[in-house]
Amino acid sequence: MKKAISDETNIERIEHKSKKNIALGTILGYVAILISVFYGLFLTPIIIKHVGEDNYGLYGLCTSIVTLFLMDFGLSQTISTKLAKLRAANDKVGVERFTAGIFKLYLIADVFFIFVVLALFFSAPYVFKSSYTPDQINTLKYLFLIVGGYSIICLPSSVFNGVIATYEKFSMIKTFDIIQKLIYLGMSICSIYLGWGVIGIVCVNVASGLFAIVLRFIYMRTYLKIRLTLRNSISKNERKDVISFSWWGFIIAMCSRLTITITPFILGVVSDAFQVTLFTLVSTMETYIFMFGEAFSGSFMAKIARADKGVTDEEKRKKLQPLVEKIGKLQFIVIALIIVGFVSVGNEFVQVWMLEAATAPGAVHPLQDYLIIYYCIIAISVLNLIELPQIAINNAMYLHGHIKPLAIVYLIRATLNVGLSFAMSYFMGALGASLAIFIAGVIGAVLNNVVYKKYLHLSLSHYFMSVYGRSGITALITVGIGLGLHFLMPLNDKMFVKLIVDGVAVVVVYFTCTFLITFNRQERAHYANIIFEILHIKKRFSELPEQK
């Protein structure tokens, strides 16, 4: 009789299950993204048409300000780092104790955030009186209460996702996301046609989010058997280490949010309501682009933690180098397809996307005014070609405890971004804000790589050649052909048809070049084998050697 194999002690079994979970989680993650894209691309123009351009901007403004102040003090990354190490050490009791301790710290932070939300509620008439009417400010105040209250609940419940991710149940995380998005999608359609307005749309978003939180808690408690007992707590020394580590994490979290999140606030102060609406649309598209590239980036924290067990610094580097190159190349392939595709057909896309909103009865701004979105999206999303492939390196910095230098870089970047945004937004509106983000981001990316080289001792020249060498050639060929089609393809009077034809051509060219140029022979065989394992996952696990 075969003996049972413990998933927590057999490394070979863990790695096979990890590969399965990452694959399934990635697939479901893209399903969740497609649902979000459907909502954003098809429903956003309808929402603008029903609630008005300025009211849609109110929602973006409210969300940006609330999420800016509702910081998690860097605890989310601390949770992922610490829990990954505890799980790698097979310390379930430590996982429960640490989870409970962090949950209580979040509850304490919530007390502070309640006062922040109330301050936003009462100060809105004075801060935004030059950009919005009294009725719009009144709506904004109630949006602050709704979004702020929901965010206060979300803050401590983020530990549920941290625990589930630690046990590499990425497919369940994405399943809950899909359920939430489907509920939100259905309820949003109802709220639009029932005329509930922007407040109604925000309320259904909150309702779907609360339902997903309940699902995550139930799964953590019943399936993973992780108890959330508030009597459990971390020790005084652990609490001191967490706070010390999280202080720098807080700076990173605050500064990274300042990059885009504070921009609607800046535009609301120095520009006008329509520029806020434009940037809200820009940030929506940038979020989708980021989501596609980041879909499986957090799946490798546990794998990096396992690679760190019981080896010297040189051995860690030798294990880390090929891992970050492999992850980086995959992420570049995904994100480059999205960005190259948008550079090629983005102008047509914006015209099709915003046509209904611009031609609706009572619309103030013509379609031409929306076309600036194309250049704004390119400016703030092109940095993802560098930053997203390097997320695995960023995670390694956390796991190795090198968080302070990262925080300093983020602080420099955020300071530059805020200063440039105020100046450039005043003269150029949403385009100026986007260019400010780009300039600060380029400087930040250079400084980040200096830090990676110094503290992880990686060969960045080898990394960039491995990630961007062949892949960059594919991207350049595709964008050249795509722009050629944009300028030479007829059908300018049938923009939707032109968008489809050009888009399909770009995708075909990109995947053909990826197969022929980006992948070498070993990589083609490797990814074919991954697909085979996904299709025959049970058979593969049954072939594992028995534990004696």
BELUR-V790651 format. One record per helix or strand. SS is the DSSP state (@ for helix, = for strand). FROM is the first residue (numbers start at 0). LEN is the number of residues. Records with the same first field share a line. If there is no record, write none. Layout:
SS = FROM-LEN  FROM-LEN
This chain:
@ = 10-41  52-17  74-14  91-36  133-33  169-24  196-26  235-25  262-8  272-22  296-11  312-47  366-4  371-10  383-16  403-53  459-29  494-24  520-15  536-6
